[in-house]
């Protein structure tokens, strides 16, 4: 490895971490990926992402857990990163109701270990993932970073709000330049199988009904993965300068989509690729605990500071996802000998 400044990306085998790492490697950056490869969803997908990254000579991978302070410390001691992007977390709103302990271990203890490592091994910039879930069920739209977010309605949301408070405190006490990014419903190729667009696709292709919560009356600010990555990259080399050096941004498409329109758009993309031949059968259900009616990002601050705004339409983004899904599953089938 060279002596170029290194970027540590935690959660590098995850959806956003993979795409960000790949983009940074394409730009000639040195990336150290860190991930515990947990089995929240199939490890085979995470390994396939890593195989893509491993093709680059600028990529190092370390398997470890954020909740292990010695593992985190070892990364900083060996690689001396200048920038850290913390994307590792236990994801999923509904799963946090069933398995709360893993959210405390990963999202609270793990993030604390990252902050401690940045304290003892100073970095130029810590960028960390927050979530639109911190806004809870508030009625005011669009959601602004200046809004009150003191009423989270899931443990996942509470851990993300806790991360923001912890980062602010460490920035204040130890002058760690830190930027928190509230992501809004990220989707696209190589995505997470537990997300609606992915699980709907699986079920539609198998001819199974899809579960539609709140009887289809929901809105989401779906944000395409390339827009998320561009937003991160645009601010990566521009750490905050304030006192304390901490800031928050929304990264969302700024265009909420009705759930039923989203389903129809997905259907159309699947039909174009000849993956399905008939419309979805839908099972309409009440709202799930911890879920919210709508998300809608105010991205004025991101536009003001970095002249960037997500722009990929749901039609374009889902078409890209379905094309990838078809190719990925054909390759898996071929690798398995056509089974």
N, C-alpha and C positions, 0 to 999 in steps of 0.2 A: 504493500500500500504506500501511496505517496504521502507527502507532508502537507497536502492541501487541507484547508479547513474542513472539518467533518461535521455532518449533520446527523444527529441521532433521531431516528423515527421509531417511536414505540408503537406497537400494534402494526408493524410493517407487513405482516401476513394478513391483516384485515383489509376490508374493502377500501376505505379512504387511504390507509397507510400504504397499501400496495400502489395505488394510482399516484400518490404523491411521490413515493420513492422512485417509481419509474420515470416520472417527469423530471425529477432532480438528476437522476442518472443520465437522462438524455441531454441535460444541460451541462454535463461534465462534472457534476458535483460528486463528492465522496459521501456515501450514505452508510450508516451503521444501523441495521434493522434489529429491533428487539421485540420478541413476541413469545408468549407462553404456549401458543398452539393449542389452546383449550378446545374442548369438543362441544361447545355451545351449538355449533353447527358443524357439518362434516369437515374434518381436518384435511381431507383430500383436496377440497377447494383451496384451503389456505396453502397447502403444499404446492398446488399448481401455480398459485400466484408467486410463491417464493421461487419456483423453478424459472419463471419468467425473469425475475430480478437477478437470479444467480448468473444469468448469461452475461451480465455486465461486470467488468473487472473492478468497477468502483464500488461494489456492494459487498459488505460484510454482514453476516447474520449471526446473531447470538440468541439462543433459546433460553429464556429465563422469565421469571415472574416478577412483576412490579412490586408485589407485596413482600418480596424478599429483599431487604435493604442491602445485603451483601452483593447480590447479583446486580443491583442497580449501581452501587458504588464501583463495582469492578468495571462496568462499561465506561464510566467517567475516568477512572484511573488509567485504563488502557488506551482510550481513544481521544481523550481531551476535546470533546466536542465544543464547537463555537456556537452552535444553534441546536436546540432540542425542540422537537415537535411531538408532544404527547397526545397520541391518538389511541393508545391502549386503554380500554375500559370494558367493563361488562355492560353490554348494550341490551336494549329491550325494556320497554315499559312494563309489559304484562309479566315477563319473566321475573321482574324485581319483586312482584307480589308473591310469587311462588318460592323464590330462592334469595331472600334478602341478604344473607351473609356474604355471598360472593360479591355483591355490590359494595359492601363495606370494605372487604379485603382489597378489591381491585381499584375501585373508584375513589375511596377515601385513603386507606393505608398506602396504596400504590402511588397515588398522587403526592401524598406527604413525602414518600421516599424520593420522588423526582425533585420536589422542592428542596429537600435537604441536600441532595446531590448538587443541585444548582447553587445552593448556598456555599457549600464547601469547595466546589470546583466551578467558579464563576463562568457563566456563559454570556454571550452577547445578546441572546434573545431566547426566551422560552415561549413557545406558542403551544396552546393547549385547547383541546376540544371541549366546548360546552354544548348546550343543546337548546333547541326551541322549547323543549319540555319545561324549562324553568318558568315559562310564562303562565303555566297552568291553564285555567279555564277563563281567563280574563276576556271581557267583552270588547274592549277598545281595540281597534285595528287601524293601521298595521301595528305590529308589536315593535316597540322601540327599546333600545338598551337603557333608556332612562325610565322605563316603566317599573312599577313596583312588582317584584318577583318574590315576594315573601310568602306566597301561598302555593307551594308545589303540591301536586295531587298524586304523585307516585314517588316511591323511594328513589328510583332512577333520577327523577328530576331533582330531588333533594340532594343527591350526591353531586350532581352537576352544579347546582347553586353553591354547595359547600366548596367545590373546587374553585369557583370564582372568588369566594371569600378568603380561602386559604392563599390563593395566588396574590390577591391584593395585599394581604397581611405580610407575606414574605417580600413582596416588592417594597412595601413601606419600611420594613425592618432591615432588610439586607440589600436594598437597591438592585433587585433582580428585574431586568426589563422583561415584562410578560404581557402577552396578548391572548385574550380568551376569545374564542370564536363560537358563536351560537349557530350550529348547523340546523338547517330546516329540511327534514325528510329527504335525505340523499339517496339517489337511485342511479342505476346504470349498469353497464357490463361489469362482470366480476363481482356483482353485488352480494348482499347477504340473503341467504335463503329464507330467513325468518321474516323478511320484509314483505309487505302485502303484494307488491308487484311481482315478486319472485314466486311466492307461494301460490298466488293466483295462477300464474303461468303454469306451474307444476300441475295444479289441479285441473285446469282447463284442458291441458293436453291429455291427461288421464281420463277426461270425460266426467270428472267429479264436480259436485256443486261447490261454489265458493261462499264463504261466510261474509256477509256484508253487515257491518255493525252500525248501530244507530239508524237502522233501516235505510242506509244509504245517504243519510243527511249529514255529511261531513265534508270539510274542505281541508286540503293540505297544500302547503307551499312547496311542491315537489321541486328539488334542486338537482340538476344533472351533475354527475361526478366531475366532469371536466371543468365546470364552472366553480365547483368547490376547490379543486386543485389550483386553478388560476387565481382564485382569491387568496389562498394561502401563500402561493409563490409571490404574489404582488407585494405582500407585506413582510416577507420573511427576512429580508435584509434591511428593514426599516424599523428597528425597535423603538418603542415609545420613549419619549424624552421627558415626560412630566415628572411631577413629584406627588406621589410615588410614580415610578415608570410602569404603570399598568393601564390597560385599556380593554374595552370589549367591543366586538362588532357582531352584527348579524350577517350571516351569509345565507340568503334565501333567494328564490326566484322572483319574489315581489309580485307574484301572480297566482293566488290560490286557485286550485282546481277542484271542482265538485267531484266527489268520489264516483258518482255514476258516469260522469264524462271520462274520468280516468279509466274505468272498467271498459267502456265502449272503445276508447282509444287503444287499449291493450288488445281487446278482441280483434280490432281491425288490423293491427300489426301482426298478430298471430295468424290471421287468415291470409294476409299477403304472403307470409312465409310458408303457407300451406301446412301449418302445424295444427290447426283446428279447422273444422268445416261447419260448425254451428255455434250459435251464441251461447253465452254462459248460462248455466242454471244457478240461480242465486238463492241463498238461504238468508233471509233478513232477520237480524237479531238486534237486541237492545245494545246500548253503549256498554263497553267493557269498563270495569273498574280501572282507574288511572288514566283512561283515555281522555282526549280533549276534542271538542267540536271542530275547532279550526286552528290553523296556523297561518301567519301572514307576516312576512318580514319587512320591516322598514330598513332599507339598505342605504339611506342617504349618507350616513357617516362613511361607509366604504367608498361610495362614489366621490364624496368630497375629498377624502384623504388619499385615495389611490386611483381615482378615475376608473373604477371597476364596478360593474353590475352584472350579475348572472343574466344570461339571455337565451338559453336553450329552451325551446318550447317542449311541452309534454309529448306532442306528436313526434318530434324529432328524437327526443331522448328515449322514448319507449321503443321506437323503431330500431335504434342502435342496440338497445338491450336485447330485444328479441332476436336480432341477427346474431349477436354474440351467443345467446342462449342456445340457438340452433346449432351453431358451429361447435360450441364447447361440448354439448351432449353427443353430437355425432362423433367427435374425436374420442370421447370416453367410450362410446359404443364400439368404435373401431379398435381401440386399445384393449378392450375386453374380448376381442375376437368375434365381434358382431352380436354378442349376447344382449 
